[in-house]
């Protein structure tokens, strides 16, 4: 910790014993710890037992503070000591102006804001109920055509017709006609709630629909910002169960799949798999691109505020505009190595349908197409990182943390970063593909008239 913060630190016996035990595990022996603290072993033993008093104890407190990082040290301090250490409490009095200024500055950061809200909601739940109870809006929950239209059209990530049907059935079973109030919030905060059929049902998906309804109420002006954010905090979203063992997809399985497709003479499906492995694009979108290949078109893209070519190529890679940003499963651009373009042109509009491809790869015990995409996403995240550029490349528009005005910057950054992934893709390609003479001829750029 900082030397200034450690000067006024004073630990009680239990805290001193706790931090010394932590340091003893770190240094491995009492002798090494005593040397680090600048005291004798016998004095350190007495301090641990609580028998030593006076200036030596204060000196040890100071040096212990210097040896630990801030997070470790604050974990053992009492609340009052924390405030004294950072200068918010002096001579038993709280510096209120400084405290307010610190909180006001911290709330500018999103992580700090959520941490403060969660702490306040946890420690002062009853007080908040009394304060907000006076102005809490009493709204009867009703499924309306406007809400349904918002779910399927105006929501940032519209839901499918099947999901809409499930939402509507669950709504009428558990939420229709209930009043927005403390009784409903208490039910939703539990694991189960009593519904209209006089049976208890899990609240996971019910909470999710309720949160959508709250967002819709705010979008039409029926909720103010404070109530809107507070309701989303009180009623958490659906807790997705973490799968303990995700499907393991090994690199050798991917390589073997590509080899089998090459040896069996299915260069058309091989091209599709290579394209998915290079771009992380969904199977259905990749198949649609190859069967409807039109590289000479131009489009005006509103969120980029510019005209883009359907196909644009650079030194190492190309990107093909898909234009599916607003669909249920969005996709913007398909990125792939420029060396793959001759194969794409050769097999464009020549691939079988989806069911036929799935049947062929299942017959030869190859990885299904969706596994190739999952592996590509995992590999790309390792190379590029879990950031907005990665999400932009693979079409995860609903997870972007930037506003639309920064999409042009993301496009530029993606063009700069993507070649890093091409190197990793090329390693798999080189291990897997033993091209025959005809495929080699098609693969080489010098024999491709389009480049």
Secondary structure, DSSP 4 states (H G I P E B T S, - for coil): --HHHHTT----HHHHHHHHHHHHHHHSSHHHHHHHHTS-HHHHHHHHHT---SHHHHHHHHHHHHHS-HHHHHTTS-HHHHHHHTTSEETTEE-HHHHHHHHHHHTTSHHHHHHHHHHHHHHSHHHHHHHHHTT----B----HHHHHIIIIISTTPPPHHHHHHHHHHHHHHTTT-BSSHHHHHHHHSSEEE-TTSSEEESHHHHHHHHHHHHHHHHTTSS-HHHHHHHHHHS----PPPPSSPPP--HHHHHHHHHHHHHTT-HHHHHHHHHHHHH---HHHHHHHHHT--TT-EEEETTTTEEEESEEE-SSEEEEEEEETTSSS-EEEEEEEGGGHHHHHHHTT----HHHHHHHHHHTTPPPHHHHHHHHHHHHHHHH-SSHHHHHHHT-GGG--S-GGGHHHHHHHHHHHHHHHHHHHHHHHHHH----HHHHHHH-GGG-TT-
